[in-house]
Amino acid sequence: MAKEIVTNNGISHNALASGSHIKGNIVCDSDFRVDGSVEGKIDCTGRVVIGPNGALVGDINCLNADIMGTLNGNIKVTDTLSLKSTAKVYGDIKTKVLVIEPEAIFCGTCDMGAKNSSVKEKVKEFSKVDEPSILTEEKSN
């Protein structure tokens, strides 16, 4: 008889199937995919994927993320966040790299790594630029 050899490539992931619902926080040390719905926070050391029919009401903290479904909450991604064309994100984003496909919906603010307070101060200074002198002269006439 032939012996079946099973190899493990070291990659593991968890999934919440379509039609399933979790109310509570999720902590995982591998990738996690949501095709059902979650009410709570997801903390993941790997990739979080919200499938096209998946929905999350809560925050995400992870290494990488692909959003195809709906997220109502904030997301903090250490490396790359990808919003696919079917994504609907209502909340704030903090990530190193952001990829948004056409037709994706994003309503919130995005912070892409201004860790240094001097950088944030320069942005504030830039946003307070005075009116050009030509406009000031017209107003005085």
C-alpha positions in Angstrom: 0.0 0.0 0.0 1.1 3.5 -0.8 1.7 5.7 2.2 0.2 9.2 2.1 2.7 11.9 3.0 1.2 15.1 4.5 3.4 18.2 4.6 2.7 21.4 6.5 4.1 24.5 4.9 3.8 26.4 8.2 1.0 28.6 7.0 -2.2 28.5 9.0 -5.3 30.6 9.0 -8.6 30.8 10.6 -11.9 31.6 9.0 -15.5 32.7 9.9 -17.8 31.2 7.3 -20.6 33.0 5.6 -23.8 32.9 7.8 -21.8 32.8 11.0 -21.8 35.6 13.6 -19.4 36.3 16.4 -20.1 38.9 19.2 -16.8 39.4 21.1 -13.1 40.1 20.5 -10.9 37.9 18.4 -7.2 37.4 19.0 -5.2 35.2 16.7 -1.5 34.5 15.9 -2.2 33.7 12.2 -4.2 34.9 9.3 -8.0 35.4 9.8 -10.7 35.6 7.2 -14.2 37.0 7.9 -17.0 35.9 5.5 -19.7 36.1 8.2 -20.2 39.0 10.6 -18.2 40.1 13.7 -19.2 42.6 16.4 -15.9 43.2 18.3 -12.2 43.9 17.9 -9.8 41.8 15.9 -6.1 41.6 17.0 -4.1 39.6 14.6 -0.3 39.1 14.1 -1.0 38.1 10.4 -3.3 39.2 7.6 -7.0 40.0 8.1 -9.3 39.5 5.2 -12.9 40.6 5.2 -14.5 38.8 2.3 -17.1 40.4 -0.1 -20.0 39.3 2.1 -18.1 39.8 5.4 -18.9 42.6 7.9 -17.1 43.9 11.0 -18.4 46.4 13.5 -15.3 47.1 15.6 -11.6 47.8 15.3 -8.8 45.9 13.6 -5.2 45.8 14.6 -3.0 43.6 12.3 0.1 43.2 10.1 -1.7 43.3 6.7 -5.3 43.5 5.6 -7.5 43.0 2.5 -11.0 44.5 2.8 -13.6 43.4 0.3 -16.6 43.7 2.5 -17.8 46.2 5.1 -15.9 47.7 8.1 -17.5 50.0 10.6 -14.6 50.9 12.8 -11.0 52.0 12.9 -8.1 49.9 11.4 -4.4 50.0 12.3 -2.2 48.0 9.9 1.5 47.7 10.5 2.3 47.1 6.8 -0.1 47.1 3.8 -3.9 47.8 3.7 -5.7 47.0 0.5 -9.3 48.2 -0.1 -10.7 46.2 -3.0 -13.4 47.6 -5.3 -16.3 46.2 -3.2 -14.9 47.5 0.1 -16.9 49.9 2.3 -14.8 51.3 5.2 -16.4 53.8 7.7 -13.7 54.7 10.1 -10.1 55.9 10.5 -7.1 54.2 9.0 -3.5 54.1 10.2 -1.1 52.2 7.9 2.3 52.2 6.3 1.0 51.5 2.7 -2.6 52.0 1.5 -3.9 50.6 -1.8 -7.5 51.7 -2.8 -9.1 50.2 -5.9 -11.6 52.3 -8.0 -15.1 52.1 -6.6 -14.0 51.3 -3.0 -15.8 53.4 -0.4 -13.7 55.0 2.4 -15.2 57.6 4.8 -12.7 58.6 7.5 -9.2 59.9 8.0 -5.9 58.3 7.0 -2.6 58.5 8.8 0.3 57.0 6.8 3.1 57.2 9.3 3.8 60.8 10.5 5.3 59.3 13.6 7.6 62.3 14.2 5.8 65.2 15.9 8.0 67.7 13.9 6.5 66.3 10.7 3.0 66.8 12.0 3.9 70.3 13.1 5.2 71.1 9.5 1.9 69.8 8.1 0.0 72.1 10.5 2.2 75.1 9.5 1.6 74.4 5.8 -2.1 74.3 6.3 -2.0 77.8 7.8 -0.5 79.5 4.8 -1.4 83.2 4.6 -3.5 84.5 1.7 -1.4 85.6 -1.3 -0.6 89.3 -1.2 -2.6 90.0 -4.4 -5.8 88.9 -2.7 -5.0 91.0 0.3 -4.5 94.1 -1.9 -7.8 93.5 -3.6 -9.7 93.4 -0.3 -8.2 96.7 0.9 -9.3 98.6 -2.2 
